Amino acid sequence: MSQMLNTGVRWTTQDVELLPENEGTRYEIVDGELFMTRAAHFKHQQTCGRIFRQLDVWSESTGLGEAVINPGVLFSESDNVIPDVVWATKETLALTLDEAGHLTGAPDLVVEVLSSSNEDLRRDKEAKLKLYSSRGVKEYWIADWRSRKLEVYRREQNQLKLVETLFSSDIIISPLLPGFSCSVNQFFPV
């Protein structure tokens, strides 16, 4: 469940640091707009874990990069997000990982798992899609555990474009992840 706090103010990372800590609440800023998200549905979290697991096992076997759940990605003071899962090459991590453990540039792959509210849908399918596209993310997956589908966006002509929608019986492969192959069904809990 997400709520947008729009007061005509352009939010920054420094503003968010002044907000009270509230366990189970996470704050994200996209183009100066503040989004507040409460703890996600159990199956949302299972989906994140399953996608991470597939990427992590492949990463360990290839040594090409690292997958992580819920990293801080600080593109700028007014673009500060916490994607559900990201994957980055070792080269990307060397260039973008700061001493505080946050990414300061685009991971190669970003995965967002949809929640049910219209605000969450707008955030992931519009605001974050634009942000990730403008910041150089190479591939963006939007997973919907309710309908058991995966939308795959890839960078084409300097922007992320929807290239395929995959369902449970389909296999996900990616030119970004050489040799990676997984049934979409493995991403979603029963």
Number of C-alpha atoms within 10 A of each C-alpha: 16 21 16 16 12 12 9 8 10 14 23 20 19 10 12 16 10 8 9 7 10 9 8 9 13 16 20 25 26 22 18 19 20 26 20 15 18 14 13 16 12 9 16 22 16 16 24 22 19 15 23 22 17 17 23 18 14 21 19 12 9 13 12 15 19 19 23 17 18 14 16 18 22 22 20 16 15 20 21 26 23 18 19 23 21 26 25 24 18 12 10 17 20 11 12 19 17 13 7 7 11 16 22 17 19 25 24 20 22 22 24 24 23 23 21 14 12 12 16 21 16 13 19 19 15 11 17 21 23 16 20 22 22 13 16 17 23 21 26 25 21 20 27 20 23 13 10 18 20 24 17 20 23 22 17 13 7 13 19 22 16 15 12 13 15 18 18 17 12 14 14 18 14 12 9 14 18 11 11 17 14 16 16 20 19 17 24 23 16 8
